[in-house]
Amino acid sequence: MPSQSAIDLRRMIRRYTDQPVDAATIQMLLNAAIRAPSPHNRQPWRFAVVRGEARICLARSMGDQLRADSARDGISATVIDRDVARSYQRITGAPVAILACLCMTDMDVYPDERRNIAEQCMAVQAVAAAIQNILLRATELGLGACWMCAPLFCQEAVIRTLQLPSDWLPQALITVGYPADEGKDRPRYEIEDISVFIQQCRE
């Protein structure tokens, strides 16, 4: 039987050791990211590597937005404080984070909304594929990583805090470090519960 692959071994890791991740290793992760497929080969992904004090600034800015949104939702102050603290710890507890962004600058533009929506959807899928490549390469290198979608809820705050180009739309933050635990193997649906096998169709 073949040994387990990075696909089998990958876990979301949220706790890291103090061991730093060097620049060469980050370069390997980014090299894996840009090998992902993309529509028309336009490569609509952009990446910001966030280290040091920038992680703290980003965590605070994202936490402020989370606090404001949760307060408007009527969530209790106790729950808000807990959620903000957890988000802050996850971001600052990793030695480095990679912010994956979407850039539509090189994508096709159509005269109708239907196709423009499809074009953006394709670009988002490409960024997601790049993120998956990062997660798998991190596993291969003995690193832990966690995909956080929180930047989607505070794109303007993230752009402002990191001084990103205005056409970089934050999609996800991938925290990266050497794992302090093995993570959890989450249950998956059975194939027969989520799949259909089709041999004929209506013309």
PyMOL commands that set and color helices and strands:
alter all, ss='L'
color gray80, all
select helices_A, chain A and resi 6-9+23-33+39-41+52-72+77-92+113-140+150-162+191-194
alter helices_A, ss='H'
color red, helices_A
select strands_A, chain A and resi 45-51+96-102+144-148+169-177
alter strands_A, ss='S'
color yellow, strands_A
deselect
rebuild
show_as cartoon
